[in-house]
């Protein structure tokens, strides 16, 4: 199944990094967050990627043009670097389409710009390319297919803590609780779509506003609640949290192939 990755945003909330490189190329550990996301899909068997480029598109193009899988694998180097042997199983082969969808397009219009690459697919996957999760993508796909809906997104708890106050008109507080005790869910940026999604996107539309509201009106949009791991990298603090997880070897998004199967 093809995977559309939105890689063209400016990343203004993590500006210290994204002024130099596009947000999906910000490293988490020794590799860009984009590569972590691609490996997540690859472990579930989805290895045909469509990258919607925009801001600093050349950085992503150059990265994949010079991509060397052995850089992330145990290997033996001999003949003064001329010969490289990967130890263990070779990484799976990926097919990557790099498409410049412009700097100022929103997500909905980036998707429309690559319509010709996925419109013949009955279903395809999509992702904001800035967050990591251990969500069961195969279960999400199955849920959408059985429902007959057009779109599904993973719904997650807000990653930050705040206190919810419930009170009456007189100002007296009736209850205090954390957001984790509430029924508040947000869009986690992991999507499954049928190719009918293009019938709901009009010129200029942002993906999760007008098109999603049209789907909601027809009861054709599903939220998949996920209480497991999810973390977006919107700020430097988010990056630090993910870096610490990598340093400790705690990476729940790195689902092994046998676990995915």
Residue pairs with C-beta under 8 A, 6 or more apart in sequence:
1 46
1 48
1 121
1 123
1 124
1 125
1 141
2 46
2 48
2 49
2 50
2 117
2 118
2 121
2 124
2 125
3 38
3 41
3 46
3 48
3 49
3 50
3 124
3 125
3 126
3 127
4 49
4 50
4 52
4 111
4 114
4 118
4 124
4 125
4 126
4 127
5 24
5 34
5 37
5 38
5 49
5 50
5 51
5 52
5 126
5 127
5 129
6 52
6 107
6 110
6 111
6 126
6 127
6 128
6 129
7 22
7 23
7 24
7 34
7 51
7 52
7 53
7 54
7 60
7 129
8 22
8 52
8 53
8 54
8 55
8 57
8 101
8 102
8 103
8 105
8 110
9 22
9 23
9 54
9 55
9 130
10 18
10 23
10 55
10 103
11 17
11 18
11 22
11 23
11 26
11 55
11 130
12 18
13 234
13 235
14 23
14 26
14 233
14 234
14 235
14 236
14 238
14 239
16 236
17 23
17 26
17 236
17 239
18 26
18 55
21 56
21 59
22 53
22 54
22 55
22 56
22 57
22 59
22 60
23 33
23 55
23 129
23 130
23 233
24 32
24 33
24 34
24 37
24 60
24 129
24 130
25 32
25 33
25 34
25 56
25 59
25 60
25 63
26 32
26 33
26 233
26 239
27 33
28 36
28 132
28 233
28 239
28 242
28 243
28 246
29 243
29 246
29 247
30 72
31 72
32 63
33 129
33 130
33 132
33 233
33 242
34 60
34 129
35 72
36 132
36 253
36 254
37 127
37 129
37 131
37 132
38 49
38 94
39 254
40 132
40 133
40 137
40 253
40 254
40 255
41 47
41 49
41 125
41 127
41 137
42 92
42 94
43 254
43 255
43 256
43 257
43 259
43 260
44 137
44 138
44 255
44 260
45 260
46 125
46 137
47 92
47 93
47 94
47 95
48 94
48 95
49 94
49 95
49 96
49 97
50 97
50 99
50 114
50 117
50 118
51 60
51 96
51 97
51 98
51 99
52 99
52 101
52 110
52 111
52 113
52 114
53 60
53 61
53 98
53 99
53 100
53 101
54 100
54 101
54 102
54 103
54 104
54 105
54 110
55 103
57 98
57 100
60 98
61 98
64 96
64 98
69 86
69 90
69 91
70 84
70 86
72 91
73 86
73 87
73 88
73 91
74 86
74 87
74 88
75 84
75 85
75 86
75 87
76 84
76 85
76 87
77 83
77 84
77 85
78 85
97 114
97 117
99 113
99 114
99 117
101 109
101 110
101 113
101 114
102 109
102 110
102 113
105 113
106 204
106 205
106 206
106 207
107 128
107 206
107 207
107 208
108 201
108 204
108 205
108 206
108 207
108 209
108 210
108 211
109 203
109 204
109 205
111 126
111 197
111 198
111 201
111 207
112 198
112 201
115 198
118 124
118 195
119 195
119 198
120 195
121 195
122 194
122 195
123 141
123 144
123 145
123 192
123 193
123 194
123 195
124 192
124 193
124 195
125 137
125 141
125 190
125 191
125 192
125 193
126 191
126 192
126 193
127 189
127 190
127 191
128 189
128 232
130 189
130 232
130 233
130 234
131 188
131 189
131 190
131 230
131 231
131 232
131 233
132 229
132 230
132 231
132 233
132 242
132 253
133 154
133 156
133 188
133 190
133 226
133 228
133 229
133 230
133 231
133 253
134 228
134 229
134 230
134 252
134 253
134 255
135 154
135 188
135 190
135 224
135 226
135 228
135 230
136 226
137 190
137 192
138 260
139 224
140 152
140 154
140 190
140 192
140 224
141 192
143 152
143 222
143 224
144 151
144 152
144 192
144 194
144 222
147 222
148 220
149 194
149 215
149 219
149 220
149 221
149 222
150 193
150 194
150 196
150 197
150 200
150 215
150 220
150 221
151 191
151 192
151 193
151 194
151 197
151 212
151 215
151 220
151 221
151 222
152 191
152 192
152 193
152 221
152 222
152 223
152 224
153 187
153 188
153 189
153 190
153 191
153 192
153 208
153 221
153 222
153 223
153 224
154 187
154 188
154 189
154 190
154 191
154 223
154 224
154 226
154 230
155 185
155 186
155 187
155 188
155 223
155 224
155 225
155 226
156 185
156 186
156 188
156 226
156 230
157 179
157 180
157 184
157 185
157 186
157 227
157 230
158 179
158 184
158 186
159 230
159 231
159 232
159 238
160 179
161 178
161 179
161 180
162 178
162 179
163 176
163 177
163 178
163 179
164 176
164 177
164 178
164 179
164 181
164 182
164 184
165 173
165 175
165 176
166 173
166 174
166 175
166 176
166 177
167 173
167 174
168 174
185 223
185 225
187 208
188 226
188 230
188 232
189 232
197 211
200 211
200 214
200 215
201 207
201 210
201 211
202 210
202 211
205 211
212 221
215 221
228 252
229 252
229 253
231 238
231 241
231 242
232 238
233 239
233 242
245 251
